[in-house]
Amino acid sequence: MKRIIKPAFVWPPKAGRGYFGGYAGVGMNTTTSTPALDKLYVVPLVFPTAAIIDKLQIQVTTLASNGVARMGVYADNGDLYPGALLVDGGEVSTATTGFKVVDIADINMNAREVLWLTSLFGVAAPVVAALGTSPTMGIWGSDPGVDSAPAGILRATQGYGALPATFPVSTDYSTVAYSMMQAIIKA
């Protein structure tokens, strides 16, 4: 007999609020990070209930003269790995500090569906607000016998430009601090 467990309380994502990709919901460990150029960073995003995403954002804390970035969302390929590109949010300048928000076509996210928030930095690397390693969703585990944080970030080498239609094959799993990419729920 199949047993279905229903939680006593399921929080719905709130309209107009931002939610961190890759955040496991344990003590917030914020820091800053300088992302590598020409690396496509991706982190998982999961909600217990359905939601509509209409914006993405990162926060630049130290500008990069002539710097640029792209943000987007990939679908899951069914194996806890990013697959097809759902949306490329276009280019934002990282030559000034502050929140960089991109409006995207609505993404209707199902309950417990895995989506992948992505960012790609080019020309010059800014310093960005980041989540440290301790609160990351370590969905890929850690190496046996190694006392380390589980991998919660995936990186792939990708020249700067439009996001690829399919996420590249990569085994560059990481526990390093990464850009705090946020999906913003439609208000």
KALINDA-V383874 format. One record per backbone hydrogen bond with DSSP energy under -0.5 kcal/mol. CO is the residue of the C=O (numbers start at 1). NH is the residue of the N-H. Records with the same first field share a line. If there is no record, write none. Layout:
CO: NH, NH
//
This chain:
3: 5
4: 6
5: 7
9: 11
14: 17
17: 185
19: 183
20: 23
22: 137
28: 30
29: 132
31: 130
33: 35, 128
36: 39
38: 158
39: 41, 121
40: 156
41: 119
42: 154
43: 117
44: 22
45: 115
47: 112
51: 109
52: 186
53: 107
54: 104
55: 184
56: 102
57: 182
58: 100
59: 61, 129
60: 98
62: 127
64: 67
67: 94, 95
68: 122
69: 92
70: 120
71: 89
72: 118
73: 86, 87
74: 116
75: 83
81: 77
83: 167
84: 75
87: 73, 89
90: 71
92: 69
94: 64
98: 60
99: 101
100: 58
102: 56
106: 108
107: 53, 109
108: 110
109: 51
110: 113
113: 115
114: 76
115: 45
116: 74
117: 43
118: 72
119: 41
120: 70
121: 38
122: 68, 124
124: 126
126: 128
127: 61, 62
128: 33
129: 180
130: 31
131: 178
133: 136
135: 24
136: 138
137: 139
138: 141
141: 151
143: 146
145: 147
146: 148
151: 140
153: 174
154: 42
155: 172
156: 40
165: 85
171: 173
172: 155
174: 152, 153
178: 131
179: 181
181: 21
182: 57
183: 19, 185
184: 54, 55
185: 16
//
